[in-house]
Amino acid sequence: MDNKNDEFSYVHHIWTKDIQFYGNTNPIRLIEKYGSPLYVYNETILRKRCGELKKLVSYPNLRVNYSAKANTNLSILKIVHDEGLLIDAMSPGEIFIELKAGFKPEEILFISNNVSDDEMLFAIDAGILISVDSLSQLEKYGRLNKGGKVAVRINPGVGAGHHEKVITGGKNTKFGVNPGLISELKSILSLYKLKLAGINQHIGSLFMNPDAYIEAATFLLSFAENFPEIKFVDLGGGFGIPYHKENGELPLDLKTLGGRLQKVIDNWVNRNGRQIVIKIEPGRFTVAECGILLGQVHTIKENGAKKYIGTDIGFNVLIRPALYDAHHDIEIYSRIKRESFKNESVTIVGNICETGDIIAKDRNLPVIEEGDILGILDSGAYGMVMSSNYNCRLRPAEVLITSVGEDVLIRKREEIKDLLLQFPDKTYL
Ligand code: LLP
């Protein structure tokens, strides 16, 4: 093991040092080897999170469905599969890549939203269970697959989430079937002789206080009693992670959440005399903390009262801060030994031609210098999957730090010629 950590120093450290996030290498060497910006994932953390979820309740029929939308890197999916998790899909594309990662059709739940006939048929032909999101889509399903098995997404009337854009339960959202429409729901099921395999919900993304989740779970389980034939109740994802580690934010208290959930499940089992399958669908919790986005500082400048740190981490690479004002803690690494003597307020920006291209606004951090590398923590969920080619910028590479500390390339960096990939050979004019 060659450990050349002498070429690298932590100017600002939050947690990667203690947990040896970078294994046998370090951020500077990673950037030199794979280029910048760069997504780096840690296999040990990913496996640990999978393990914690599987133990959420001690109920034999708990199934953890990883919500793949958070991160669909093929190697990440393979690790999640190896950990024994099942998986959700949101599109034929996700189904395609999940099958490639080794998930069997019966391990995939397609949680569809406003899909076309062709998209439904894609899943039906692949033998994958579909959850439909409206009565009109249930009818569509009935027409396409009379006598088939289906799940229905219910809107429990409660929502939760870190931003209004990610709250998916309650009145202000397009999702789910209103439980008041139960008789219409039942008539469509019987008209098309459909078997209702399960009901599912998802109230929104990122809760640290489990009250709303428990309330919605209690509701959905009691609603399930209207359908004695169903095999599963899927309570959704939304499990939060501590994005404010630097301020001492604590992780989601899985023990308390699990204990409360266990009671709700036990009550149901006692009332109904059967051990129905209970699914949960965490995306963020599974992958957010195993990922860090590395980027380089290219510019330092002042404008008005603000000091700007200009980097190559544009919102084409990580859109969460620009889209949701989301906070990500930031570590600072340097090529030479440097102590951090003084803090100052800085605004860290990317290289995209928009004023909103901000990673961190008015952040109090140790002095950053040109050439430094920044580590944007907790970027494993909704990072790479939401990246784009805006401004004809290229999507970054992804690297895995394996459980023995080695770095392995798990997605190639886009090349400039890839920008031509989607154009037909013969272009207009
Ligand atoms: N199940 C369904 C049906 C969902 O729509 C979602 C996420 C999940 C599960 C997983 O939720 P999670 O456990 O990851 O919170 N891009 C946003 C998050 C949007 C999530 C939307 N639905 C962000 O970066 O915060």
Boltz pocket constraint, residues with backbone or C-beta under 6 A from the ligand:
constraints:
  - pocket:
      binder: B
      contacts: [[A, 67], [A, 69], [A, 70], [A, 88], [A, 111], [A, 166], [A, 168], [A, 201], [A, 202], [A, 204], [A, 205], [A, 206], [A, 236], [A, 237], [A, 238], [A, 239], [A, 281], [A, 282], [A, 283], [A, 284], [A, 285], [A, 320], [A, 324], [A, 381], [A, 382]]
      max_distance: 6.0
